[in-house]
Amino acid sequence: MPAKWGAQRIKGVSVSKALQHALKQVVSKKKGISQNNTETSLIEKFLYPKFGPGQMWNEVARIVKEKGGEILINSKATEIVLEQNRIKNIIITNVLNNKQTTLIGNYFFSTMPVKELINSLKPKPPKSIVEVANNLQYRDFITVGLLLKNLKIKQSPKNKNGNNLIKDNWIYIQEKSVKIGRLQVFNNWSPHLVKNPDNVWLGLEYFCNEGDDLWQKNDKDFIKFAIDELTSINIIEKEAVLDATIIKMPKTYPAYFGSYNRFDEIKNYTNTIENLFLVGRNGMHKYNNQDHSMLTAMTAVENIKNNIISKNNIWAINTEQDYHEEA
């Protein structure tokens, strides 16, 4: 990631502001959730679903079905048919049985990776657009969940809950001897994520590339590898592990190298498809957080309701022109 794009992720933050924030926290008696005047990277309080972010989307799915909508799972859009600058229909393929279904609609929202979107369009876009899409780069993600009796590292003095569980939600791992990039303590996001409050539920996060050595490890070997890594840096003891799981997620992070410096060609091309709206992180190949990703979809819907043809306000969300790469 270019330095300027890293700067966008921590925009507004400086050493002086971080120190001022720390001093305010020492003397402040505020207990509310409002943090309107706090730089994004210094926010310390979150509104978090009781059973994790998935609970929110389960509720959305329930409302969609309740209102008569249909959600097709285990399915992907494999062909998007264009006619006169509009999507005429899309062909959905069930990945379990290869059954195909044709869907017709007035408006279409895409959160699929841009590379896959462009290659699904029929007729094919201009050669230059396909070239840019095929050279977009991604970082992929593996997380190992470990349920433990306890951690080897302790919080001292004990925290407000009366135990010595470290208070961090996540920890970035800097040791060069291990591959793990980040560690999450799910107990600290929500105590309801752990059935037994005496146990600890960790998420070990690995950033990799699909097809590399990490990605190709089988699940059993990867879990053992992850346990060995945390043991080697004295965070856990192997004997404390009660259970484990692993999830691999391709194209988690859209990257700002490869052909990204030509991404405006794709943006300008897709903007000409009147009833197509690119939203979300992968849909826009843009490293948005979840709140900004949701806002892109909400803005797209508002545009439709208000007959706004331009999509500029969608692309402008979470964009600081000062941090854009120079043309």
C-alpha positions in Angstrom: 0.0 0.0 0.0 1.4 3.4 -0.9 2.3 5.7 2.0 -0.3 8.2 1.0 -3.1 5.6 1.3 -1.8 4.5 4.6 -2.0 8.1 5.6 -5.7 8.1 4.7 -6.4 5.3 7.1 -5.0 7.4 10.0 -5.9 10.8 8.5 -6.0 13.6 11.1 -3.8 11.8 13.6 -0.4 13.2 14.8 1.7 12.6 17.9 0.5 15.8 19.4 -3.2 14.9 18.9 -2.6 11.4 20.3 -1.0 13.0 23.4 -3.8 15.5 23.8 -6.3 12.7 23.5 -4.5 10.7 26.2 -4.5 13.6 28.6 -8.2 14.3 28.0 -9.0 10.6 28.8 -7.2 11.0 32.2 -9.1 14.1 33.3 -12.5 13.5 31.5 -15.5 12.2 33.3 -17.6 11.7 30.2 -19.2 8.2 30.1 -21.3 8.6 26.9 -20.7 6.9 23.6 -20.6 10.2 21.6 -17.1 10.8 20.1 -17.9 13.3 17.3 -14.8 15.3 18.0 -12.5 12.4 18.2 -10.2 11.4 15.3 -11.3 8.1 13.9 -8.0 6.3 14.7 -8.3 7.4 18.4 -11.9 6.2 19.0 -12.0 3.9 22.0 -15.7 3.0 22.3 -17.8 1.0 19.8 -21.4 0.0 19.4 -21.0 -3.7 18.9 -23.7 -6.4 18.4 -24.2 -8.8 21.3 -23.2 -11.8 19.2 -20.8 -10.1 16.8 -21.2 -8.4 13.4 -22.9 -11.4 11.9 -25.9 -10.9 14.1 -26.6 -7.6 12.4 -26.6 -9.2 8.9 -28.8 -12.1 10.2 -31.3 -9.5 11.3 -31.1 -7.7 7.9 -31.7 -11.1 6.2 -34.8 -11.7 8.5 -36.2 -8.3 7.6 -35.6 -8.8 3.8 -37.5 -12.1 4.0 -40.2 -10.7 6.2 -40.9 -8.0 3.5 -41.1 -10.6 0.7 -37.5 -10.5 -0.5 -35.6 -13.6 -1.5 -31.9 -14.3 -0.6 -30.1 -16.9 -2.8 -27.3 -18.5 -0.9 -24.4 -20.7 -2.3 -24.9 -18.7 -5.5 -22.8 -16.3 -7.5 -23.5 -14.0 -10.5 -21.7 -15.6 -13.4 -23.0 -13.6 -16.3 -24.3 -10.0 -16.4 -26.0 -9.2 -19.6 -25.8 -5.6 -20.9 -28.1 -3.8 -23.3 -27.9 -0.1 -24.2 -25.9 1.0 -21.2 -28.2 -1.0 -18.8 -28.1 -4.4 -17.2 -30.8 -6.4 -18.9 -30.6 -9.5 -16.6 -28.0 -11.6 -14.7 -27.4 -15.3 -14.6 -26.9 -16.8 -11.2 -25.2 -20.1 -10.8 -25.6 -22.3 -7.7 -22.1 -23.4 -6.7 -23.4 -26.7 -5.2 -25.3 -28.1 -8.1 -24.4 -25.7 -11.0 -28.1 -24.9 -11.6 -28.5 -21.6 -13.4 -31.2 -19.0 -12.8 -31.9 -15.8 -14.8 -32.9 -12.8 -12.7 -34.4 -9.5 -14.1 -34.4 -6.3 -12.1 -34.6 -2.5 -12.3 -31.4 -1.8 -10.3 -28.4 -3.8 -9.4 -25.9 -3.4 -6.6 -22.5 -5.1 -6.9 -20.3 -5.9 -3.9 -18.4 -8.6 -5.8 -14.7 -8.1 -6.5 -14.3 -5.7 -9.4 -12.1 -8.2 -11.3 -15.0 -10.7 -11.3 -17.6 -8.1 -12.1 -15.8 -6.9 -15.2 -15.2 -10.5 -16.4 -18.9 -11.4 -15.9 -20.2 -8.6 -18.2 -21.7 -9.6 -21.6 -20.8 -8.3 -24.1 -17.2 -7.9 -22.9 -16.1 -4.4 -22.0 -13.3 -2.8 -24.0 -10.0 -4.6 -23.9 -8.3 -1.9 -21.9 -11.0 -2.2 -19.2 -10.6 -6.0 -18.9 -6.8 -5.5 -18.8 -7.0 -3.1 -15.8 -9.5 -5.4 -14.0 -7.4 -8.5 -14.5 -4.3 -6.8 -13.0 -6.1 -5.5 -9.9 -4.4 -7.1 -6.8 -5.8 -8.4 -3.5 -4.6 -9.6 -0.2 -6.2 -12.6 1.2 -7.0 -13.6 4.8 -6.9 -16.6 7.1 -8.2 -16.5 10.7 -7.7 -19.3 13.2 -10.1 -19.3 16.2 -8.7 -20.8 19.4 -10.8 -21.5 22.5 -8.5 -21.6 25.6 -8.7 -22.2 29.3 -6.7 -19.1 29.8 -3.8 -17.0 28.4 -0.2 -17.1 29.6 0.0 -13.3 29.5 -2.0 -11.6 32.3 -3.5 -8.2 33.0 -2.1 -6.6 36.1 -3.8 -5.3 38.1 -7.0 -7.1 37.4 -9.5 -5.4 35.1 -12.9 -4.0 36.0 -14.5 -7.5 35.6 -12.4 -8.8 38.3 -10.2 -11.1 36.2 -6.7 -10.8 34.7 -7.7 -11.1 31.1 -5.8 -8.6 29.0 -8.0 -5.7 28.1 -7.2 -5.3 24.4 -9.7 -6.0 21.6 -6.9 -6.6 19.1 -3.1 -6.6 19.2 -0.8 -6.2 16.2 2.0 -8.7 16.3 5.4 -7.2 15.4 7.7 -10.2 16.1 9.6 -11.2 13.0 9.8 -14.8 14.0 6.1 -15.4 13.4 3.7 -15.0 10.5 0.6 -13.9 12.5 -0.3 -10.3 11.8 -3.0 -9.5 14.4 -4.6 -11.1 17.4 -8.2 -10.5 18.5 -9.7 -11.2 22.0 -13.4 -11.8 21.3 -14.3 -11.7 25.0 -13.4 -8.0 25.0 -15.7 -7.3 22.0 -18.6 -9.0 23.7 -18.7 -11.4 26.7 -21.7 -13.1 25.0 -19.3 -14.5 22.3 -17.9 -16.9 24.9 -20.2 -19.5 26.5 -17.9 -20.0 29.6 -16.7 -16.6 30.8 -13.6 -18.3 32.4 -12.4 -19.3 28.9 -10.8 -17.1 26.3 -11.8 -17.0 22.6 -9.0 -15.7 20.3 -8.8 -14.9 16.6 -5.4 -15.3 15.0 -5.2 -13.3 11.8 -2.9 -14.0 8.9 -2.6 -11.8 5.8 -1.4 -13.8 2.7 -1.9 -14.3 -1.0 -4.2 -17.0 -2.4 -1.9 -19.9 -3.5 1.1 -19.0 -1.3 2.6 -21.4 1.3 0.2 -20.2 4.0 -2.9 -20.5 1.9 -2.0 -24.0 0.7 -1.5 -25.5 4.2 -4.3 -27.9 5.1 -6.6 -26.9 7.9 -5.2 -29.3 10.5 -1.6 -28.3 9.8 -2.4 -24.6 9.8 -4.2 -24.8 13.2 -1.1 -26.6 14.7 1.2 -24.0 13.1 -0.9 -21.1 14.6 -0.9 -22.7 18.0 2.9 -23.2 17.8 3.3 -19.5 16.8 1.4 -18.1 19.8 3.2 -20.5 22.1 6.6 -19.4 20.8 6.0 -15.8 21.7 4.6 -16.7 25.1 1.0 -15.7 24.7 -0.5 -19.2 25.3 0.4 -22.7 26.4 -0.5 -25.5 24.1 -2.1 -27.4 27.0 -4.7 -24.6 27.4 -6.2 -25.1 23.9 -9.8 -26.5 24.1 -11.0 -26.2 20.6 -10.1 -24.6 17.2 -11.5 -23.6 13.9 -10.2 -22.0 10.7 -11.7 -19.7 8.0 -10.1 -18.7 4.7 -11.4 -15.6 2.9 -10.1 -14.7 -0.5 -9.9 -11.1 -1.8 -10.4 -9.6 1.7 -8.3 -6.6 1.1 -8.3 -4.7 -2.2 -4.7 -3.6 -2.8 -3.4 -0.3 -4.2 -0.7 -1.6 -6.4 -0.9 -3.6 -9.7 -3.1 -1.7 -12.1 -4.8 0.4 -9.4 -3.2 3.6 -10.8 -5.6 3.1 -13.8 -8.7 2.3 -11.7 -10.4 5.5 -12.8 -10.8 3.8 -16.2 -13.0 1.1 -14.6 -14.9 3.7 -12.5 -15.7 5.8 -15.5 -16.8 2.7 -17.5 -19.1 1.3 -14.8 -20.6 4.7 -14.2 -22.0 4.6 -17.7 -24.1 1.5 -16.8 -27.1 3.4 -15.6 -28.7 0.8 -13.3 -25.5 -0.6 -11.8 -24.2 0.7 -8.5 -20.8 -0.4 -7.1 -20.8 -0.4 -3.3 -18.8 -1.7 -0.5 -15.1 -2.6 -0.1 -14.7 -5.1 -2.8 -17.4 -3.6 -5.0 -15.5 -0.4 -5.2 -12.0 -1.8 -4.8 -11.6 0.6 -1.9 -10.3 0.0 1.6 -13.4 1.2 3.4 -14.4 0.2 6.9 -17.8 -1.4 7.4 -19.5 1.9 8.3 -18.3 3.6 5.1 -19.2 0.5 3.1 -22.8 0.6 4.4 -23.0 4.3 3.7 -22.1 3.7 0.0 -25.1 1.4 -0.3 -27.4 3.8 1.6 -26.3 6.7 -0.7 -26.9 4.6 -3.8 -30.5 3.9 -2.6 -31.0 7.6 -1.9 -29.8 8.5 -5.4 -32.4 6.1 -6.9 -35.2 7.5 -4.8 -34.2 11.1 -5.7 -33.6 10.4 -9.4 -29.9 11.3 -9.1 -28.1 9.9 -12.1 -24.5 10.8 -11.1 -22.7 8.4 -8.9 -20.0 10.9 -7.8 -21.4 11.2 -4.3 -21.0 7.4 -3.8 -17.4 7.4 -4.9 -16.7 10.5 -2.7 -17.5 8.6 0.5 -14.4 8.3 2.7 -12.2 10.0 0.1 -9.7 12.7 0.8 -8.3 14.0 -2.4 -5.2 15.0 -0.6 -4.3 11.4 -0.3 -5.0 10.3 -3.8 -2.1 9.1 -5.9 -1.1 11.6 -8.5 -2.1 10.9 -12.1 
